[in-house]
Amino acid sequence: MPGETVRFSEVVDSRRGSIRANGHLTVQGADLLSGAVRALHQRGHRQVHLDLQGLQGADDAALSVLQHLQVAVAAEGGILVVLHAPATER
């Protein structure tokens, strides 16, 4: 329906160190993803994969949070691999 908000969800695979995101990514959703990424990294996953293919949209601010998260994880000796990142609108 027009004007309907697409809910955000994430699926975390703690065995593989990966996360799949679905729906519309807002800053709040990016904060949830940040917590999940950090938890996987702290549990020993040096490399965490974040698959954004299921996103139907994303706020620029949310994508900025994920970019900062990549830098923060790298500073802690890890790697955040973001797959299928949507382009930011300019």
N, C-alpha and C positions, 0 to 999 in steps of 0.2 A: 504494500500500500504506500502511496506517496506520503512523505513525511514520517514514515515509520523508522524508528531508531533500530539499527542493527546491533544486537548485543555482542559484546566481546567475550571470548573464552580462550582458555589456553589448555593444552594437554602436555603434561610434563612426563617424559620417559627418563626416569632416574637411572635406569640401567645403561642407556645409551648416551645420556648427557645431552638430550635434545628437548626442544620445546616447539610445539606447533601452535600458532595463534590464528584465531578465526574471528570474523565479524569486523567491527569498526574500532580501530585503535585510537584511544584518547590518552591524555596524560595519565589518568588513573590506571588505564590498562598497561601503559608503559611502566608505571611503578610496580604493578604486579609482576610483569615480565622481569623487571630488574631484580626483584626479590627471588624469583625462581632461578634466574641465571646465577646470582651470587650464591644461592644455596647449593646448586649443582657444582659450582667451582669450589666451594668450601668442602664439599664432600669428596673431592679428589679428581673431578673432571677438569683436566687442564684446558681442554677445548670443549666449548659448549656450542651446539648448533641451534640457531633460532630461525625457524622456517615461517615466513610471513605470507606464504602463497595463499592461505585461506582468508587473508584480509580483504574486505570489500571496500575499505577506505581507511585513511589514517590522517590525523591532525599533524600539521607541521611540527607543533610543539612536542608531540609524542615521538615523532621520528628524531627530533633533536635529543630527547632523553635517551633514546637507544644509541645515538652516536656518542654521547658522553659515557654511556655504559661501556661501549667498546673500549674507549680510552682507559676507563677505570679498571676494567678486567685486565687489560694489557699491562697496566702499572702494577698489578698484583701477580704478574707472571703467567696469566692465562690468555686464551684466545676466544673471542666471541665471533663466531661465523654467522653472519646474517644472510639468509637465503631469501630470494624473491622480494627484496625490499621495494616498496612502492616509491616512485619518484616524487620528490617534493614539488609543489607547485610554486612557480616564481612569477 
